[in-house]
Amino acid sequence: MKWTTAIAFLGLTIWAAFDEGIWHPPLWLLYLVMSGLWTMSAIADAEIKMLEKKLGDEA
């Protein structure tokens, strides 16, 4: 779900950059930041799941 949201924000970034123009950054810059945050969150969740699985296998 988080990957889907990150991709959606990236799509909104591209749309906003073309719709408002690349030199009017507030909206597409916000979407780009949100996409980055959701991507980092998804990566962190994957890392946590991997560590939980590794710790569960060792026990």
GIMODA-V251771 format. One record per pair of residues at least 6 apart in sequence whose ideal C-beta (glycine too) atoms are under 6 Angstrom apart, sorted by the first residue. I is the first residue (numbers start at 1). J is the second residue. D is the distance in whole Angstrom. If there is no record, write none. Layout:
i: [I & I]
j: [J & J]
d: [D & D]
This chain:
i: [2 & 2 & 2 & 3 & 5 & 6 & 6 & 6 & 9 & 9 & 9 & 10 & 12 & 13 & 13 & 13 & 16 & 16 & 16 & 17 & 20]
j: [38 & 41 & 42 & 42 & 38 & 35 & 38 & 39 & 31 & 34 & 35 & 35 & 31 & 28 & 31 & 32 & 27 & 28 & 31 & 28 & 27]
d: [6 & 6 & 4 & 5 & 5 & 5 & 4 & 4 & 5 & 5 & 4 & 4 & 4 & 5 & 4 & 5 & 4 & 4 & 6 & 4 & 6]
